[in-house]
Amino acid sequence: MDPTSGEDQNTNMVVVPQEDLDHNHVKPKETFRNYQEIKETLKELNLEAKSELALMIELVGKAKKIINSQDYSETELLDILTDLNDRVEQIDVGREFAKIGA
């Protein structure tokens, strides 16, 4: 196609082999790991998988500790409260999404 002809240039096509379109050749056990395997990998990396609720409880505890400490850090508290706010907003959006019946 001549780019100066003014023709629609969105007609580029890519040839995809049929085997790439056939999802039957993908075996979930080879491609994906279950939750327990992921948790074990994270544990090996000294990381821990936590639920949103557990994270929010932890954040509230950290905020209380900062507020009650003699060495009050507004920046650290603001970071914690911002993170907590983001998590609460996700829950609010999820509840609104559930209300629409999706």
N, C-alpha and C positions, 0 to 999 in steps of 0.2 A: 504494500500500500504506500502511496506517495504521500509523505507528511504535508506537502504543500497543496494537496488536492482538496483539502477541506472535508474529506470523508471522516466518518467517526473512527477514531483510533482506538476505541475500547473493544475492538473485535479481535484482539490478540488471543490466541488459543494456545493452551498447553496440553500436550498429549500425556496422559497419566496411564501407566500400565494397569491392566485390569486387576492384577494381584494387589495393587495398592488400594483399589476400590473395594476389594473383597475383605471384609472385616473378620471373616471366619478363620483366617490364618493367624490372627492375634490370639494368643493364649493368655488369659488374665494372670495366671500364676507366674508366667515369665515376664510380664510387663508391669504388673502392679504388686505392691506389698500390702499385707494386711496391717491393721492398726498395731497389733502386738509387735510385729517386726519393725515398724517405724519407731515405736517407743524404745525398743532395745537399741536401735541405731542411735537415737538421741541420747540414751543413757550412756552409751560408749563415748559420745562426744561431750559428756557432762552437761547435757541439755535435758529439759524435762517438758513433756507435753502436758499442758494444763487446760482445763475448761475455761470458758469465758467467765463463769461465775467464780471459779477459784482465783483467776487473775484479778477480778474486781474486788474480792474480799482481801486479797493481798495488797492491792493499791490503797484501799480504805485503811488498812492497818498501817501501811507506811505513812499515809497522810496524818493519821492520829499521832503516830510516833514523832513525826516532825513538829507538829503543833505543840505537843507536850514537852518537847526538848528545850533545853536552855539555849542551844545553838540553832536558832530558827533560820531556815534557809527558804526564803520566799521563792527563789528560782526553782529549787528542787520540788517544793510543794506545788508550784504552778505546773511543772512538767507532769507530776503525778495526777493532778486534777484534770489536766488536759487529756491525758491518756484515759482516765476514768470516764470523762465526758464522751470521748469518741466511742468507747465501748457501750455506754448507755444509749447513745444515739443509734447504734447499730441494732440494739434490742428494740428501740422504739420503731425504727423503720421496719424491722421484721414483724412486729405486731400489726402495724398498719398494712403491711403486705398480706398478712394472714387474714385480715378483715375483709379484703376484697375477694377472698375465695380462691386465690391462686394456689 
